[in-house]
Amino acid sequence: MQATPQAKVRFYLDLFRCRLDTYAVRWENHRDGRSGWVSAIRGQWHKGMSATDASYLPLTDEVIDRHLRGGHHIGLYPSPGAGGNVRGITEPNSSA
């Protein structure tokens, strides 16, 4: 029996303790060969743009599903701790 796409997303989220309010996307400059990671935002980053001016995109089930299907590469930011917005994960020392 194959897992549903929703079950695969849940499994992925259960494996990684990550922030849900933002995620990273990979960029490549084909002209000079550079590449790296940057926070996903509405629109695009541009030279001189302040991080406080950006509208960060949240990590959603749809984003993870696209990543798992090979549609695009995402990076996850670690959760700042138990008080963070973490889905499906409890602290190792918690009684939950």
LINLIN-V908241 format. One record per backbone hydrogen bond with DSSP energy under -0.5 kcal/mol. NH is the residue of the N-H (numbers start at 1). CO is the residue of the C=O. If there is no record, write none. Layout:
# LINLIN-V908241
{{NH & CO} {NH & CO}}
This chain:
# LINLIN-V908241
{{8 & 4} {9 & 5} {10 & 6} {11 & 7} {12 & 8} {13 & 9} {14 & 10} {15 & 11} {16 & 12} {18 & 16} {19 & 77} {20 & 85} {24 & 75} {25 & 38} {26 & 73} {27 & 36} {29 & 34} {30 & 28} {33 & 29} {36 & 27} {38 & 25} {40 & 23} {42 & 55} {49 & 46} {53 & 50} {54 & 51} {56 & 54} {57 & 40} {59 & 20} {60 & 58} {64 & 60} {65 & 61} {66 & 62} {67 & 63} {68 & 64} {69 & 65} {70 & 67} {71 & 66} {72 & 66} {75 & 24} {79 & 17} {84 & 81} {86 & 84} {94 & 91}}
